[in-house]
């Protein structure tokens, strides 16, 4: 079961299209890579290579 991380200021911003883009700050607090190819992934995952 995944734990729920409450949002804090600086965890995300809205893209011009209206999507939530999670920042490196959020990913580090979450503590693991979801392997979705996130724009600000601090874990070095590249969905084009995996």
PyMOL commands that set and color helices and strands:
alter all, ss='L'
color gray80, all
select helices_A, chain A and resi 24-30
alter helices_A, ss='H'
color red, helices_A
select strands_A, chain A and resi 12-14+20-22
alter strands_A, ss='S'
color yellow, strands_A
deselect
rebuild
show_as cartoon
